[in-house]
Amino acid sequence: MAFTSWSFAVFLPLVFVLHYAGRSLGWQLAILIVASFVFYGWEHPWLVLLLAASTTVNAEAARRLLHPGSSRATRRRALVLALAANLGALAFFKYAKLLGSLILPASLWNHWGVSIREIPLPVGISFYTFQGISLVVDAWRAGPAGIPGLPLPSTPRESVWFQARVWFFKAFFPQLIAGPIVKAGEFLHQISPKRFADVDWDGASRHLIAGFFLKLVVADNLREATASLASPLFFVLPKLNLIALLYGFSFRIYADFCGYSLIAMGLAKLFGYELPINFNLPYLSQSITEFWRRWHISLSSWLREYLYVPLGGNRRGTTRTYLNLFVVMFLGGLWHGVAWSYAVWGIAHGVLLALERFFARNQREAAPTATWTLGRVLRTLLVFNGVSLLWLLFQLTDFRDVVAYIDCLIHNPWGAQPQALYVIGLFSLPVMIQHWRGANPGNLRLPARLEAPFFGFLLFLILVNSGTPGDFIYFQF
């Protein structure tokens, strides 16, 4: 079920009313767990079996890891089996085609390849698998000390509560399909009875209106305006249009995913929960390092905490640090999709991170509130252009198309198709204004007297100027 569908417009108020119809935590958790599974399996009911199996495995592993009577060998076995189950499911459903083509002999691939290619990709599996890994790793690290908000059960009744908390953490529908990726330690402690009187209506409405505006007005209109960013449509376009397509797609992917994250945060607020911020004006970054502190923050922090640090981080020498950056970004690229273009995208970011660290080890990055000097402007433009160019690998997953696009960008004649440029510029403008205002943090918040008219205007634009509805880009990841 998509946030932009009519079925969700019926689903949300019904779940909201039922949730606050009872004040007990048991009632509220039951409503949200059932609603989340209905949300997830609305179009493909078989998906709930996969989510339920994943949740059951992680809940049992967490219980064993937190039990004070478990030996170190028992805990290690529980951790390894849980990680194997999580990563195994992800590999089977998401990477079977890629792994099969690499591992299987040609004769077997020719025989089984068709069946392997037909294995469906469950929506959201990357996100809730990472949450499951977060749970079991946090439980391994905490041991008998426990995870705040997840008390170890000692009676059958407490076991039910333990399971309910884990199932809710894994399945909470606002962030289930495309994040933000929520870590156990930052969510479980929030589980408590919620009161209707405590709903943060102001915060929820701001996030929801801004999120739906970015998705429906900006991203969906840019999706149509940048449809020519496909082979062979771009072959005959003049140079200015090719440049506009590149930037238009860059703004589109930001508006689409940031919009989803804001909607998820607003929905969570309606039910009394806080989700982590996922985007912080990433196109103002002065380095690739800073970009990853601002873009898809929940993924970059997850990769740092559960992959980069366990690999050794920057604690084992310069060479190992560069290798760790390379491995993390390579795997982060593959996490985004089953195509070598995503892997190359991740490798490119890893190489850029390593080069930055090599050339600027003794330099400190400018603070976000620093004066906008010429040097800072040039660094920001360099990073933005580099990031935007690499987004080509998301849209054109065939390398030959990427090479052809760059060739057209260099050799096609100057000129323009004004209408296409106007549409791309018009719907890119909100993202540019947002980042321009955010360049000075004092400008980001509107004066109180202007906030209501401003959000009212955004709501009006949602109603009258939404683009043709399309899936969120990150659904495919």
C-alpha positions, 0 to 999 in steps of 0.5 A: 500500500502506497502513501499516495494511494486512495486505499491509504487515505481510508486506511490511515484514519481508520487505524488512527481512530482504532489506535486511540479508541483504547488507552492500554498499551496492549490494545494500541500495539495490537492495532498497529501490528495488525494494521502494519501487516495489512499495510505490507500485504495489501497488494501481495498477501504472501509478503506477510509470511516473509515479514513474520518469519523474519520477525520471529527469527530476530525476536527469538535470537534477541531473547537468547542474546539478552538472557543472563543464563546464556553462555557465550557460546550459546549467544555467539551461535544465536548471533551467527544464526540470526545474521545468517538468516537475515542476510540469507533471506536478503541474498535469496530474494534480492541477489539470487540473480547476481550471485547465480550468474557469478557462481553457477557454471554456464550449464547450470545457469542456462538450466536454472537461470530463468527460474532464478530471474523470476524470484520476486523482490519483496518490497521493503526487505532491505529496510526491515532486514537491516532493522532485524540486524540492528536488533540482534547486534544491539542485543549481542552488545548489551547482553544481560544489561538489556536494551532500553524498552525491551525487558527480558521476559521471565513469565509467559505473559512477559514473553508475549509483551517481549514478542509484541514489542519486537513485532511492532519495532520490525513492522511499524508501517510508516517506515516499513517499506522505505525507512528511515532505517530505525535502530533498536536502541533509538525506538524500543524505549518509545513504546508506551501508551499514547494519549490522543491529547498528546498528539503533536498535530503541528509537527505531524502536519508540517512533515506530512504537507512538506513530504506530500508536496515534495513527492506529489508536486516536485518529484512526480512532475520531475519524473515526467519532465525527466522521462527523456533521461532514457536510451535512446531518447536522449540521443537527439537532445541539445546540450542544455536539455541534457544538462537540465535532465541531469540536474532535474533527476538529481532534484527528483531523487532527493524530493522523492526520497526526502518526501517519503521520509518526511511523510513517515516521520509525520505519520509516526508523530500521529501515533506518538512516535519519533523517527530519525531525520533522514535528510539534512539539505545534502546538496549544501555539502562541501565534501562527499564525507559531509554529503553522507552525513546529510543524505539518507542519514539512517543508512549511512549511520547504520553502515558506519555502526554495524559495518564500518566500525566492526571492520575496524573503522579508522583504528587499524591504520591508513591502508585498512581505513581506505579498504574499509571505506571501499568495502562499506560503500561497495556493499552500500551500493549493492544494497541499493539494487541488483545491478553492477551500476549500483556497485560502481556507484558505491565504489565511486563514492568509496574512492572519493571518500578515501581520496578526501581522507588522503588529501585533507587528513589535516584539514577541518571541514568548514562548519555548516554555519560558516560564511559563504566564501568563494572557496566554500561555494566552489566546493559545494558546487563541485560536490553537487555536480559530482553527486548529480553525475553519479546519479546517472548510474541509478537511472541508466543501469546499462553502462553503455547508456551512461557512456552514451549519455556522457558522449552526447553531453560532450558532443551534442550541439548547443541549443535548447528545447525551451518548454522542457527546460522551463518545466524542469526548472519550475519544479526544481525550484522548490528544492533549490529554494529550500537549500538556499534558505538552509545555507543560513540556518537562521533563514530555514524557519519561517516567521510564525505569522507566515507559517500557516499561509505557507503550508496552506499554499503547499496544500493548495499546490498538492491539490491542484498541481500534483504530477501523475502518481508514481511509485517512490524511487526507493521502493525498488531498493 
